[in-house]
């Protein structure tokens, strides 16, 4: 969606998609806007509660079945297991996605890892295509005036033109571009706390071959899962930047994390978007 500043200001029910790497501040902005009559749509929350709910529960149950006392209770229907996913607690989703590597260190084999990655990709595409219906619900059912789509960091990896078309048709896409300092901070954070990530299959295979050669390993089970994530993160970041930029160039706008970090309220946010629109028109 492309708008002039005046069109944006006159837009009665503003709908915005925030795009960028996890950690750049999308959720902080969405939470801030939620206090100002904006419906906060979390792509990852939708993925976990709607499209990966059953696979996540199956994963948890499989872990529980390895504990004799829990196995007996589950098999006799004496207990039940449910997800407690919230917008602020998406750990079950990342736990299901998992890390590649040595199973004795909590890693997954390549085929199972790819299976979960594919399930996540399918779920994320569906979650983004759900945005128009949730825009309707936000207004008709919940009475929110505006809508913000807090998209997952891997949206740029989906290679699904229809999902992007849907977002561009119904929302203003805003890419939060990390400054060099913020990028390095994200890399340091990933090194301290390596978390499961989504990788395009072609990218995964290419980088996995390089990693195995560099580490002198022959197969996936020799991989330390956390070491692989640490090694992959800066490479993944670098590969995603041109993808984000291409989406913003075709469909949306770019703002810097140096500017978004200064936003304290809705008025600050709206002014920043207006500047981005004005700069694009003048470019």
Phi and psi in degrees as a GROMACS rama.xvg file:
@    title "Ramachandran Plot"
@    xaxis  label "Phi"
@    yaxis  label "Psi"
@TYPE xy
-116.141  132.366  UNK-2
-137.839  151.724  UNK-3
-81.6617  167.93  UNK-4
-60.0756  -43.2172  UNK-5
-64.5881  -40.0544  UNK-6
-64.6103  -39.4486  UNK-7
-65.6154  -43.9844  UNK-8
-62.8888  -34.2716  UNK-9
-85.2974  -7.44009  UNK-10
-67.7263  109.948  UNK-11
-65.9495  -42.0992  UNK-12
-119.239  87.0036  UNK-13
-69.7944  136.99  UNK-14
-133.027  117.148  UNK-15
-127.818  137.664  UNK-16
-104.394  124.621  UNK-17
-95.4071  125.503  UNK-18
-121.572  141.418  UNK-19
155.458  170.523  UNK-20
-60.6871  148.349  UNK-21
-59.1754  130.158  UNK-22
105.087  -7.15748  UNK-23
-83.4353  -7.70344  UNK-24
113.474  12.9235  UNK-25
-61.7444  -47.0675  UNK-26
-69.0923  -34.7286  UNK-27
-60.397  -44.5948  UNK-28
-65.8205  -42.4794  UNK-29
-62.8857  -41.3077  UNK-30
-64.4509  -38.2843  UNK-31
-63.3317  -45.4394  UNK-32
-68.0141  -30.3529  UNK-33
-58.936  -27.5564  UNK-34
-79.1652  -2.65186  UNK-35
-125.055  40.9007  UNK-36
69.6564  33.0877  UNK-37
-110.162  133.93  UNK-38
-79.0805  126.384  UNK-39
-95.6669  106.643  UNK-40
-98.2104  113.847  UNK-41
-97.7306  116.866  UNK-42
-59.598  -42.7819  UNK-43
-66.8706  -36.6099  UNK-44
-64.3685  -43.5938  UNK-45
-62.4799  -41.5922  UNK-46
-57.9965  -48.3507  UNK-47
-72.0409  -35.4049  UNK-48
-92.0132  -21.4998  UNK-49
-111.231  -49.9594  UNK-50
-100.797  -24.1723  UNK-51
-116.213  11.8741  UNK-52
-56.673  -50.6716  UNK-53
-67.6704  -46.7799  UNK-54
-59.8689  -36.338  UNK-55
-64.6548  -44.9446  UNK-56
-64.0534  -39.3322  UNK-57
-61.5562  -40.0157  UNK-58
-62.9416  -45.1657  UNK-59
-65.5894  -42.095  UNK-60
-64.6331  -37.426  UNK-61
-62.3838  -37.9288  UNK-62
-67.7212  -42.3578  UNK-63
-65.1003  -33.2089  UNK-64
-66.9209  -14.812  UNK-65
-80.733  -9.23661  UNK-66
-101.349  113.907  UNK-67
-49.5698  -46.5626  UNK-68
-63.6752  -41.3085  UNK-69
-71.9652  -36.1582  UNK-70
-57.4853  -47.1177  UNK-71
-64.6613  -39.393  UNK-72
-67.5284  -38.9922  UNK-73
-67.2688  -42.3802  UNK-74
-69.6099  -21.9525  UNK-75
-101.49  11.0126  UNK-76
56.3387  32.4418  UNK-77
-83.6533  -20.8062  UNK-78
-135.419  161.693  UNK-79
-132.526  155.984  UNK-80
-119.202  133.633  UNK-81
-136.111  159.062  UNK-82
-80.7485  150.166  UNK-83
-125.059  51.0481  UNK-84
-76.0408  132.673  UNK-85
-129.256  169.836  UNK-86
-58.3604  -32.2706  UNK-87
-95.4779  -4.49069  UNK-88
-135.743  91.5798  UNK-89
-106.278  18.4278  UNK-90
-56.5531  -38.956  UNK-91
-57.8704  -32.6848  UNK-92
-68.7034  -48.723  UNK-93
-68.0032  -35.0584  UNK-94
-62.7188  -39.7823  UNK-95
-66.9488  -41.6702  UNK-96
-58.0497  -42.5317  UNK-97
72.7258  -179.981  UNK-98
-124.787  147.235  UNK-99
-79.892  136.857  UNK-100
142.874  -160.438  UNK-101
-56.0741  120.375  UNK-102
-64.4283  -26.5157  UNK-103
-70.3909  -14.8034  UNK-104
-110.805  19.7949  UNK-105
87.6609  9.78474  UNK-106
-84.7115  168.358  UNK-107
-112.76  150.047  UNK-108
-69.3826  162.088  UNK-109
-61.7406  -44.4675  UNK-110
-65.5304  -43.065  UNK-111
-68.0826  -38.4552  UNK-112
-61.8386  -45.3773  UNK-113
-65.3316  -36.2563  UNK-114
-61.4596  -44.6416  UNK-115
-69.3582  -36.4711  UNK-116
-62.2924  -41.2224  UNK-117
-67.4818  -39.2382  UNK-118
-61.2773  -40.6955  UNK-119
-66.2323  -42.1542  UNK-120
-60.7681  -47.5006  UNK-121
-60.5309  -41.0952  UNK-122
-66.2188  -40.1386  UNK-123
-69.187  -37.883  UNK-124
-60.9378  -46.2315  UNK-125
-62.8165  -41.2278  UNK-126
-63.1646  -37.6308  UNK-127
-71.9763  -33.0632  UNK-128
-73.9106  -14.5043  UNK-129
-79.4495  -11.4067  UNK-130
-54.6683  -46.4738  UNK-131
-58.1095  -40.0023  UNK-132
-67.4694  -35.812  UNK-133
-75.5764  -26.3629  UNK-134
-62.3178  -44.4144  UNK-135
-61.3591  -47.6195  UNK-136
-62.7136  -40.1703  UNK-137
-56.8253  -38.5422  UNK-138
-86.0442  -49.0799  UNK-139
-74.2619  -37.3381  UNK-140
-97.1518  -48.389  UNK-141
-96.7668  -11.4402  UNK-142
74.5831  20.6717  UNK-143
-77.4393  145.85  UNK-144
-82.9866  -40.5703  UNK-145
-124.143  172.168  UNK-146
-140.633  131.963  UNK-147
-126.464  125.503  UNK-148
-95.4919  107.234  UNK-149
-85.8732  85.626  UNK-150
-77.2981  148.963  UNK-151
-66.3888  156.569  UNK-152
-64.5781  -18.5791  UNK-153
-95.2984  7.67668  UNK-154
-56.8579  -34.8187  UNK-155
-69.7164  -11.5151  UNK-156
-94.203  -5.60429  UNK-157
-71.8775  -27.5668  UNK-158
52.0182  45.5788  UNK-159
-126.21  95.3628  UNK-160
-57.8237  -33.09  UNK-161
-65.7493  -41.132  UNK-162
-61.184  -42.9422  UNK-163
-66.9686  -37.6902  UNK-164
-62.1382  -42.0204  UNK-165
-62.0631  -45.7666  UNK-166
-62.8027  -42.638  UNK-167
-69.0671  -30.9594  UNK-168
-74.2125  -33.1745  UNK-169
-109.7  -12.0135  UNK-170
-139.087  161.151  UNK-171
-90.0222  117.317  UNK-172
-87.5972  126.049  UNK-173
-125.373  118.339  UNK-174
-91.9088  122.154  UNK-175
-88.4914  100.269  UNK-176
-86.8723  122.362  UNK-177
-72.9136  136.763  UNK-178
-69.1918  167.875  UNK-179
-58.6872  -42.7931  UNK-180
-63.8898  -42.4765  UNK-181
-67.8705  -37.4087  UNK-182
-60.3554  -45.8392  UNK-183
-65.2798  -35.014  UNK-184
-65.458  -39.299  UNK-185
-65.9553  -39.0076  UNK-186
-65.3712  -42.3399  UNK-187
-63.5927  -38.6188  UNK-188
-66.0863  -39.2168  UNK-189
-65.7178  -32.9974  UNK-190
-68.329  -38.0587  UNK-191
-73.8167  -36.848  UNK-192
-138.11  76.9401  UNK-193
-67.0215  121.716  UNK-194
-113.476  154.843  UNK-195
-56.6743  144.303  UNK-196
-136.957  158.545  UNK-197
-94.7863  136.443  UNK-198
-127.846  138.034  UNK-199
-59.1144  141.28  UNK-200
-58.9363  -43.1457  UNK-201
-63.4421  -40.6793  UNK-202
-65.4847  -43.9118  UNK-203
-58.5877  -48.5582  UNK-204
-64.1619  -41.0991  UNK-205
-63.1256  -48.5458  UNK-206
-72.6093  -34.5702  UNK-207
-61.6712  -42.2612  UNK-208
-61.3751  -41.7618  UNK-209
-65.3843  -42.5474  UNK-210
-62.5655  -45.764  UNK-211
-61.1863  -41.6267  UNK-212
-65.8181  -44.408  UNK-213
-64.6919  -36.7643  UNK-214
-90.2094  -4.473  UNK-215
68.4233  30.1815  UNK-216
-100.232  155.09  UNK-217
-106.383  -23.9827  UNK-218
-152.498  166.798  UNK-219
-61.5893  -36.2659  UNK-220
-63.8771  -13.1306  UNK-221
-87.8477  -4.50172  UNK-222
-81.1146  133.799  UNK-223
-79.2078  117.045  UNK-224
-55.2998  -43.919  UNK-225
-68.603  -37.2633  UNK-226
-64.2822  -38.431  UNK-227
-64.5839  -43.2231  UNK-228
-63.8965  -43.3214  UNK-229
-60.0408  -41.9194  UNK-230
-67.9005  -38.0948  UNK-231
-76.9298  -32.5549  UNK-232
-56.4944  -52.2907  UNK-233
-62.8184  -31.6091  UNK-234
-70.2003  -40.4026  UNK-235
-63.8728  -44.4065  UNK-236
-56.4559  -49.3871  UNK-237
-62.7652  -34.6165  UNK-238
-74.7467  -26.9457  UNK-239
-81.7706  -30.6024  UNK-240
-53.4837  -51.9521  UNK-241
-64.1754  -26.0323  UNK-242
-70.9405  -45.716  UNK-243
-58.1582  -45.5197  UNK-244
-64.0916  -36.5754  UNK-245
-66.1616  -39.9893  UNK-246
-64.1955  -46.327  UNK-247
-62.9598  -39.5784  UNK-248
-64.7723  -39.9403  UNK-249
-80.9578  -37.6579  UNK-250
-120.373  -21.6013  UNK-251
-145.317  -140.107  UNK-252
-141.101  162.848  UNK-253
-122.505  134.623  UNK-254
-130.118  154.535  UNK-255
-93.5596  145.822  UNK-256
-65.2063  -20.3859  UNK-257
-63.428  -31.9995  UNK-258
-87.4274  -40.7876  UNK-259
-66.8522  -27.6633  UNK-260
-67.2522  -18.1762  UNK-261
-91.9389  -3.77925  UNK-262
-74.7231  126.961  UNK-263
-115.023  -16.9192  UNK-264
-155.436  179.737  UNK-265
-61.192  -40.1081  UNK-266
-61.2954  -41.6309  UNK-267
-60.2253  -44.0882  UNK-268
-62.3952  -47.7231  UNK-269
-63.4953  -39.4936  UNK-270
-63.133  -39.6949  UNK-271
-64.0624  -42.2471  UNK-272
-64.1378  -40.8428  UNK-273
-62.5063  -38.9372  UNK-274
-64.6659  -39.547  UNK-275
-64.5122  -40.7086  UNK-276
-64.6986  -43.7345  UNK-277
-64.579  -41.1549  UNK-278
-65.9918  -37.2977  UNK-279
-68.1204  -42.2808  UNK-280
-62.1664  -37.0348  UNK-281
-82.9373  -9.52573  UNK-282
